[in-house]
Amino acid sequence: MAQKMNIVKKLFQGFVLDKIKKTDWANGSTNPLVVELDATEACDLACPGCVSEDIIANKGRFSNERLLSLGVELKEAGVKAVILIGGGEPLMHPVIGNFMRYLGEHDVHLGITTNGTLIDKYLDTIAEFSSWTRISMDAATQQTFDRLRPSRNGDSKFHHVVNNMRKLARVKNGKMGFSFLIRTEADGFGIKPNINEIYAAALMARDIGCNYFEVKPSYAYAGGIDHALVVHSEERMRDARKEVDRLNALDTDSFKIMKAINLEESLTGVKNAQNKNYHRCPVSELRTLICPSGVFICPYWRGKENFRIGDAQKMSFAELWNGKRRKEVMAFANPSQKCMFHCLRHESNIEILRIIKDLKDGKDVDVVDEYDRFI
Ligand SMILES: C[S@@+](CC[C@H](N)C(=O)[O-])C[C@H]1O[C@@H](n2cnc3c(N)ncnc32)[C@H](O)[C@@H]1O
């Protein structure tokens, strides 16, 4: 049966519970377990309505030396996993291959969110060290791909990306995913719907040799809220529902259908109200975001000055993490007042707060075997 992602279960792994136990929650953690990293803001695609459009316009990136020294600092800080994301396209950074190899050889797990155009350049390194590589596709045909994921130089990248995925499928140690962002006219930018390709794209993903197919809703800035779910017409969502329901039959042990946590809300249009009645965000003590333009406490606040801890191009990671500014930002970032978007980690926050309380009350917390560092 297709599954909604379950990130809460990951908190019950020994290394996470240990971290929760050892953290002085009044003062903050000594290091995050997971870092999301924008190595570069450059991108070879120009996707309409890209959530990182403003950031890509900056075209910033870490210098080669700094990216590599950052890898060493993250390892030394005790970071367990790094997700290469964007901003731009992570594989466009000139020394990303060395960076990935360093992490892999030092037991820092690696996850990659990529547009797939440069997988062939780093095929061996990705195959050896990436725990998961998720390729953003959003289409089953070249025509739709070219509309939603056009390249900056005008050449279609569709067949190249599909071939890259096939190559990776043959040699990878980790998992490979096909990401499908549902889009309709409501996304703006003259976008045409890709809904009728959801099922075909999943078939294609399976044929390519992906381990999973992920279907997710899009965000935009709306009503004063960053990352608000785009509200689509009922008719479009009825059609999307039909396609999404058909996916269930494709789910097997070797090919998983993953539905984003907030997909249901997008399909039904029924708001899943999140009562964030907590004043600090525990997840931000365990995960963080490092970008060329600064370190931010969370990806929802990427590029937002009030949530910026400092500049990793100028300061060491330890200085940033343990500094006064991070404490101030964490106190300012009161989720009950600031986080008006649908937060994918709200349930994780509730659970961490429950675990902290249970531990304080001397209650046992059940541990699960370690299976996934990407909490
Ligand atoms: C901005 S891209 C950067 C990484 C890489 N270049 C890629 O294409 O995957 C990261 C993810 O953001 C998602 N994304 C882009 N625009 C979005 C939007 N408006 N709403 C939700 N997700 C979006 C893409 O589907 C992609 O998986």
The ligand as an SDF file (V2000), in Angstrom:
LIG
                    3D

 27 29  0  0  0  0  0  0  0  0999 V2000
   14.4190   24.1060   -5.9470 C   0  0  0  0  0  0  0  0  0  0  0  0
   14.8980   22.4740   -6.3880 S   0  0  0  0  0  0  0  0  0  0  0  0
   16.6510   22.5350   -6.1690 C   0  0  0  0  0  0  0  0  0  0  0  0
   17.3410   21.2320   -6.3590 C   0  0  0  0  0  0  0  0  0  0  0  0
   17.5160   20.7710   -7.7890 C   0  0  0  0  0  0  0  0  0  0  0  0
   17.9490   21.7850   -8.6880 N   0  0  0  0  0  0  0  0  0  0  0  0
   16.2590   20.1050   -8.2980 C   0  0  0  0  0  0  0  0  0  0  0  0
   15.7610   20.4810   -9.3620 O   0  0  0  0  0  0  0  0  0  0  0  0
   15.7980   19.1660   -7.6440 O   0  0  0  0  0  0  0  0  0  0  0  0
   14.4350   21.4920   -4.9680 C   0  0  0  0  0  0  0  0  0  0  0  0
   13.0370   20.9600   -5.0050 C   0  0  0  0  0  0  0  0  0  0  0  0
   12.1370   22.0320   -4.9110 O   0  0  0  0  0  0  0  0  0  0  0  0
   10.9570   21.6340   -5.5570 C   0  0  0  0  0  0  0  0  0  0  0  0
   10.2080   22.8360   -5.9390 N   0  0  0  0  0  0  0  0  0  0  0  0
   10.5280   23.7770   -6.8370 C   0  0  0  0  0  0  0  0  0  0  0  0
    9.5840   24.7080   -6.8970 N   0  0  0  0  0  0  0  0  0  0  0  0
    8.6230   24.3560   -6.0370 C   0  0  0  0  0  0  0  0  0  0  0  0
    7.3710   24.9170   -5.6470 C   0  0  0  0  0  0  0  0  0  0  0  0
    6.9250   26.0450   -6.1550 N   0  0  0  0  0  0  0  0  0  0  0  0
    6.6620   24.2560   -4.6990 N   0  0  0  0  0  0  0  0  0  0  0  0
    7.1090   23.1170   -4.1430 C   0  0  0  0  0  0  0  0  0  0  0  0
    8.2850   22.5580   -4.4710 N   0  0  0  0  0  0  0  0  0  0  0  0
    9.0250   23.1610   -5.4040 C   0  0  0  0  0  0  0  0  0  0  0  0
   11.4110   20.8670   -6.7570 C   0  0  0  0  0  0  0  0  0  0  0  0
   10.4110   19.9270   -7.1390 O   0  0  0  0  0  0  0  0  0  0  0  0
   12.6720   20.1950   -6.2560 C   0  0  0  0  0  0  0  0  0  0  0  0
   12.4080   18.8570   -5.9450 O   0  0  0  0  0  0  0  0  0  0  0  0
  1  2  1  0
  2  3  1  0
  2 10  1  0
  3  4  1  0
  4  5  1  0
  5  6  1  0
  5  7  1  0
  7  8  2  0
  7  9  1  0
 10 11  1  0
 11 12  1  0
 11 26  1  0
 12 13  1  0
 13 14  1  0
 13 24  1  0
 14 15  1  0
 14 23  1  0
 15 16  2  0
 16 17  1  0
 17 18  1  0
 17 23  2  0
 18 19  1  0
 18 20  2  0
 20 21  1  0
 21 22  2  0
 22 23  1  0
 24 25  1  0
 24 26  1  0
 26 27  1  0
M  CHG  2   2   1   9  -1
M  END
$$$$
